[in-house]
Amino acid sequence: MLWTWQNGDISLTPGFDGDFEKALGAIKAKTIVMPAEMDLYFPPEDNEYEVKYMPNAEFRAIKSVWGHFAGGGVNAVDTKFIDDAIKELLAS
């Protein structure tokens, strides 16, 4: 999993020639990207940038003090936030 995280680069997919924004633009699925607001491993600003290039994506940060562990089932408020967003996405 670590190797994939370190080496996974969607811009290296054939047809994108290293263009990260072009690769993001090819993602057509309806998406809600929900990073943790205080995640120090994966800052939400990274996802906010990526969502700008994804035509059917929406950015919603999980407002939580749990950092990287937000949304992992530890906090009922975080879980409800995620569950509500998933229900909304599936209903659309």
N, C-alpha and C positions, 0 to 999 in steps of 0.2 A: 504494500500500500504506500509506503514511504517513497519507493522508487517511482511509482506512478505519479504521486504528488510532485516530486521534484522534476520529473521529465515530461509530464503530460502538457503538451502545448498544442492547443487546437489549431493554431496558425500553421503548424507543420503538416496538417491534413492536406492531401493532394488537392490542388486547385486554389489554395489560398496563398501560396508563395510567401509564407511568413507574415502575412497581414492579419494581425490579431483582430482588429475591428471588423474586417471583412468576414472572418470566421464567425465572430459573434453575430453578425448580421444574418448569417445563414441559419441560425437557430430560429425556427418558426413556431415552436411550441408555445402555447400560452404558459407563462411562467410568473410566479411570484418568488423573488429572491429575498430570503429572510435571514440575513446575518445577525449575529448578536451585536447590539450597539457598542458594547464594551469588550469585544473580542480582541485581544492583543496579538493573537496568532494570525488571524485573518481579519484585518481591519475592514469595517463595513464600507469605507471609502473605496476600496478596491471593487466591491460588488456594485456600488453606485455608479462607478465609471463604466463597468461592463454592461450594465443594464441600459445605458444610453445607446448602445449599439445593437441591442436585441429588440427587434421590432414588436414583439408581443410580450415583453417582460415588464414587470413592475417591481420596484424596490420598496421593501417594508422592513425596517430594522426592528428587531426584537428589543424593546426597551426593558433591559434587565441588568441587574448588578452581578449576574452569574458569569459574565464574560464568555469565555470559550465554551462553558458548560450550559449556557442558556439553550433552552429547547431540547435538552437531553432527558426530559422527563422528571427532573428534580424539583422543578417549581411549577405548581399548578397554573399560575398566571401565564407563564411562558407557553405551557402546553396548550392552554385555551387559545392564546393568540395564534399559534400555529394551526391548531385544529380549525379555528374559525376561518382562517385564510384558505386552508385546503378545501373546506366545504364550499366557500365562495367560488374558488377556482373550478371545482368540479361541477358546480351548478351553472357556470357560465357557458 
